[in-house]
Amino acid sequence: MRKLIYIYILILSFLESTGQQKTDLSGTVVSDDSSFIERAEVHLLNTNSVTVTNERGQFRFDDIKPGSYIIMITASGYSSITKAVQFAAETADIYIILKTIYTQLSEVLVTAQKKEEIVNQLPISITAFNSKQIENLRLRNIDEISIIVPNLYSSNPGDKRNVTSIRGITTTSYDPAIATYIDGVNQFSLDSYISTLYDVERIEVLRGPQGTLYGRNAMGGVINIITKQPTDNGNSFMEVSYGNYSSQRYVAGLKAPLIKKKLFTSFSAIYERSNGYFTNTFNNSHFDKQSTLSANWFLKYYFSKRWSCVYNIKYVQNRNEGPFPLASSKDEAFRNPYLLNQNAQTKLVDDILNTSIANTYSGPRFNFSSQTTYQSNYRYYTRPIDADFSSLDAITIINNYGKKWNNVKTVTEELRFSSPASVSSSKNWILGAYFFYQSNPVKQATRFGEDAINIGLPDKNFSLINTTKNESTGISIFGQVTYKLGNRIELTSGLRYDFERKNGFVAGQYQKDPNPEPQFYYRSDTTAKTRFDALSPKIILSYSVLKKGILFISAARGFRAGGFTPLSSDPSLPPLYVFNPEYSTNIELGSKNEFFEKKLQLNITAFYSRISEVQVPTLILPEAVTIVRNTGLLNNKGIELEITGLFRKNFELNYNLGYTNAQYKKLNISQNSIEVDYKGKRQIFSPAITSYLGIQYKIKANFSKPMYFVLYSGWKYIGKQFFDLANTIYQTPYHVLDTHIGIECKRFSVTFWSMNLSNSRYISYAYDFGGTRLSAPRTFGITVKTFTHF
């Protein structure tokens, strides 16, 4: 089928390439003092046409069909801009002036709607960070965007599998409620999830349901991460960081054209390590000593001016000698901060492989893209891990059974057709199909040791071995079209249909120590099948205000996939019980405005969400498995404010505010054979208020070469939030202050930094049974970075 599609496209591309009028587009890029800018990158949006300027600031595109286009120009030390270009003659020449960075806000390119657009022109709630902002914010892990983005909270219990909440819609199972994409590849579940950030071009955070274009598990929003890809601009960089707690970070990268304008490659890698913040008093050792080794390789080839292919491999090795640094309760965590007492200490081995191949075609009548991906994640503990969080030999978890088990594998395929790059048409459209297959074999034993009787069990020195195999297959089709209803009004409508089929298998065995083999099945082999489908519509009406702002109103629906409950030792909770998809319907009204010649940007959004068939999780101990039931109705409402301004030369201010009221209108939980009504309780992992203020000031030094002294400070305020559905485990409002000071020049920078300078202590993550992880304490260090063009 795929070969037939490619043959069809090749025939169409040949036919439409004949008889078409062609033109050349050339231009010159200069600074605001009329100096030529060399190595500026010029990109014709939504095409494969990318070039760089020569020493006289000149660039040229050949064989472009006459029409209306958008080009984007970026250069080091200057604010990025876009320019609308309309031409019908055989040749066209344009003159572009770039202003020095921090004298004008840069325009940020995003692909939130599966095509290249400018973020402030989109009628959706989205926060985007370019590479310079990512560097200023010192974002090193995905969860560090927490609070910086309005109404977003993200954290993890210590194993780098982040629980993320946007507008009160929270990840509560292995199927996330917030979808994360890295270079277009869906991080399909928490078991195939890359969290480390380096060599990143931009980060896009879409708030609200994104089911129409992204499908399953995007009911709360989407996080898009785009790493830097190779171009004709050859360069290399190195970064070295040292900090307290023996933290070290080494990053290096190289991007080079192998054949000019034809074949490009890039490679970047990172190694980071830390002794961690927690001490295990049982043996007086560093509990959460951890390291990460990761590499990212691209190979990009242009078959022609219209056809390109990108091959990418990402590989990650995470090692952690204390993946769950949890105190037994909130009170214990604050009474003895960063101290634990666990007798069973292990090492988490987490190996992730993420590969993809993407083909794109950009033509005068349509664009086409396909992306095929393969992901695998092999994750296990080298020795039993403590599950009673104490010095007792009571409960441990074992999952080291070889690569056949606990090795998740996922294959995906997406095909898309869309309208061409020319923006002269009265409508823009996209049509696509998506397929996935996932295999998730899990084998895990809960061992009850010598002290099991001391915690109320009738037996000791035995294990319950649970085996689970889940297979999921899904297919979807989607489409979206935007109509121009006049010069200022646009209407966008879209629809997606998803179909998913799941097969499940479970078995439970009893094993008595020291016998190496199980003695009998306490749960015989059990299998089940189920299927789901869902419709995800969207409609947006937007109005342009004098080309410097937009007003919009939208309605959208998203869903999180359903599934099976796992096997537990509780006989009242049968395995392979089917829970249904969870649905989110969102209505929002928003405004985006630009003032004072790109020196001030103001975005305001109000939203209301209704989440039905809420998947409510219950953690079953001691096996540490999560049972999910559809038993809730949740209403969310709130507002979001984003302000970005240059209030004087070299002084930039960013302020983001989010307010969420996420309250259950219906929630009945079964506890100890009694049904408890939690109506009126607040959603977990959802702060009532998120507030972020970032200030950056640059002072230019008068040396032979340009040099800047940079001061950056970020202040976070996080409102009250809860970590259990009963709302008994909560964190009161708190503040966090980050700051750094440094020196920057064209090819070199030195930065002294401190995170959590106020040394605030607060709950970062907590389970409903009381296990609590404190946030990181004050950290500080130095970072040196070099950058070279060639």
KEDRENLUM-163293 format. One record per residue (C-alpha): z, x, y. Coordinates in steps of 0.2 Angstrom, whole numbers, plus 5000, padded with zeros to 4 digits. Example, Ala and Ser with C-alpha at 12.3 -4.5 7.8 and 13.67 -1.06 7.14 Angstrom:
2
503950624978503650684995
% end
This chain:
790
500050005000500550145012498950235008497850085012498750065029498350245033496550225028496450065039497250155054496050305052494550185052495150095068495550255077493850325073493050165079494050155095493750335099491850305100491150235115492750245125492650305143493750465145494550555160495550705164497250695172497850855181499250885194500351015202502251015202503251085216505051095223505651015238505451175248503551175242503851315229502851305213503851255197503351355182503751285164504051105170503750995155502550845159502550705146501350555146502550425139502250345122500850465118500850635110500250715126501550845132501150995142502051125153501551195170500851365173501451495186500651395200501451235194499851155187499651055172498150955164497850815151496150795144495250645137496350515143495750335143495750265161497250145165499050135171500250265163502050335166502250515166503950605165504250775173505750885168506251065173507751165172508851155188507950995194508150815193507050725181505850595188504550475182502950435191501750285188499950345188498450235189496650295188494950245184493850385189493250525178494650645184496250615193497450735202499250705207500550805217502350795211503950845221505550885211507150885220508551005215509850945203511350865210510350805226509550665217510050565201508950615186508050475177508550465159507150435145507750325131506950245115508150105113506749975111505750095099504750155113504950275128505650195143506850235158508550175155508850095172507349985170507849905154508649735154509949775141511749845141511450035138512350195142511350355141511850535142510550675145510850855139511650915155512850765155513250805136513650985141514750935156515750805145515950935131515450815118515550905101515850755089515150575090516850505092517150595108516050465117517550355115518150275131516750365141515650215136516350055142517149945129516850085115518250155105518050275090519150375079519450425061520950455050520550645049518950645037517650635051517050455045517250365062517750185064516850125080517149975090516049905104516649745113517949705099516649715085517349845073516849945058518149885045517249935029515950065022514549955030514749995049514649865062513949995074512350075068512150265071510450345071510050525072508250565077507750395071508650405054509950275051511650355046511650215032513450205028515050305032514650405016513050475023513650505041513350665052514650665066514450845073513450865089512451015094510751055103510650865108509350805120510150635124511350505117511050315119512350185117511750005116513049875117512949705109511949645094510349745091509749655075508049615080507449795081508749885071509249755057510849765047512449835053511949835071512949675076514049765088512749895095511850055091512150235094510550335095510650525095509150625098509150815096508050935105506250955097505051105098503651105112502551235120504151295130504751435119506651465121508151525112510051495116511751555109513451485112515151555108516851465110518651515107520151405109521951385104522451325086521251465081519751365085518051445085516251375088514651475086512951395090511251465090509451395091507651445093506151345098504351415097502551375097501751445081500051395086499851345104499751165107499551135088501051195078502851205083504551245075506351245080507951295071509751275076511351305067513251285070514851355062516451295068518251305062520051275066521751295059522151115064523551035073524650985059525951085049526451035031528351075030528251055011527551235010527451285029525551285029524151225041523851055034522151015042521251175042519451135043517651205045515851145047514251235044512651145049510851175051509451075059507551125056506051045064504151075060502950985071501050985069499650895079498250845068497350795084497750735101498150565094498950615077500550715075501850745061503650795062504650855047506550875049507950935038509750925042511150995031512950995034514451065025516151005030517751075023519451015026521151065019522050915025520850765027522150635030523550705041524550545041526350505044527150375034527350265049527150255068528950295071528950445060527350505068528150505086529850565079529150725071527450745080526150855070527350875055527050815038527850835021526550815007526750894990524850874985523750974996521850984993520151025000518850895005517150955001515850855010513950905008512650805018510750815016509650715028507750735028506350645036504550645039503750555054501950525057501350455074499750395081499450355099497850265103496950165117497249995108498850025098500150155093500750175075502250265068502950285051504650375045505150415028506950475025508050535011509950555013511250615001513150645002514150724989516050704994517550744983519250824983519450984974521250944969522150784968522550714986524250644991524250454992526150424995526150545010527850625005528550764994528650654979527550674964527250484964525450444968523850554970522050514970520750614959518850594962518150764956517050714941515450814945513850774955513450624945514850534954515350504972513550564977512750424988510850434989509750325001507950315004507150225019505450185026504950105042503150065048502850015066501349955076501549935095500549915111499750075118500350185132499450105146500549985155499149885164499249745151500249585154501149605138501949735127502249715109502949795093502749745075503549825060504249825043505749915035506249955017507850045010508650084993510450154991511350204975513250234977514150284960515950304963517250364950519050384956520750394947522450344954523750454945525650404945526650554942528450604937529250514952528250354950529750264944530650304960529450194969529650044958528350074944528950044926527950194919527550374924526350514921524750404919523150364928522050214931520250264932519050154941517150164940516050074952514150084953513249994967511349984970510649894986508849864990508149785006506649745015506349665033504949625045505149615064504249585080504549585098503449545113503749565132502749455144502549485162502649315171502149365188502549525198504449525195504849415180504749465162505149375146505649465130505749375114505949445096506349405078506849495062507049435044508049545032508249515014509449615003509849624984511349704977511849754959513649794955514549874940516449904938517549964924519450014923520250134910522050194907522450374903524150444898524650624902524350744895522950664885521250724892520350564888520650384892521550274879520850104883520049994896521149884906519649814914518049794903516349824909515849694922514249674931513649554945512049524956511949444973510649424987510749395006509549355019509749345038508749305054509049405070508249325085508349395103507749325120507949415137507349355154507349485168506949485187506449635197507349665214506149755225505749885211507549955213508549845203508449705189509449555185509449495167510149365155510049375136510549305120510449395103511149385086511549525073512349535056513349655045512849655027513849575013514349644997515549654982517449694982517849844972519049864957520949874960522449854949522949694957522549554944522549424958521049514966519549504954518249634956516449604961516949454971515449424983515849425002514449355014513649445029514549435045513649365061513749405079513049295093513049375110512649305128512649415143512249425161511849585169511249675185510649855187510449915205509950085213510350135231510150265244508550345237509250375219510950435225511950285218511750175202512750025200512749925183513749765180513749655164514749505158514649455140515249325128515249355109515649235094515849325077515849205062516149245044517149385049517449515036519249545035519849705026521449725016521849895010522549894992523750024988524050134979522150154974521750154993520250034990519749905003519549714998518449615010518549425013517549315024519049225033518949235051518149175068518249295082517849265101517549405112517249405131517349535144516449635158515749815160515549915176514550085177514450185194513550345195513450425213513050585222514150555238513650725245512650875240513250945223514650815221514350685207515550545202515450435187516550285184516450165169517550015166517649895152518749745148518749655132519749505126519449495107520449365100520449275083520149085084520349075065521149195053522049155037522649305027523449295009525049405008526149404993525449244987525749165004524449115016524849185034524049115049523549245062522649135074522749205092522949385086521949525094520649625086521049795079520349955086519849865102520749925118520949785131520349905145519350065144519250165160518350335163518250435179517250595179517050705194515950865196515750975210514651135212514751275225513251385227513651565228512551675240512051815228510351895225510051755211510651575212512451555205513551405205515451385203515751215194517251105193517350955181518750835178518750675167520150555167520350415154521450265154521550165138522349995137523449925124522649915107523149855089522849935072523349795060522949615060524749555062524749655078526349745073525649925074525049955092524850085105525350055123524250105137524050295140523050425150522050575145521450715157520050835153519450975164518451135165517951265178516551385176515051495182513251445179511651535183509951525176510151605159512051625158513651525159515551545157516651395156518551385154519051215148520551105143520550945134522050825135522750935149524150805151524650835133524750645130525350585113524650425106524050345090522250395087522050305070523250195060523150095043523849925041525149995029525850105043525050275039524750345057523750495064524150555081522850615093522450795096523750885108523250995123521851115118521051255129519851395128518251485134516451455131515051575134513251525133511551615136509751535137508151635137506351575139504851665131
% end
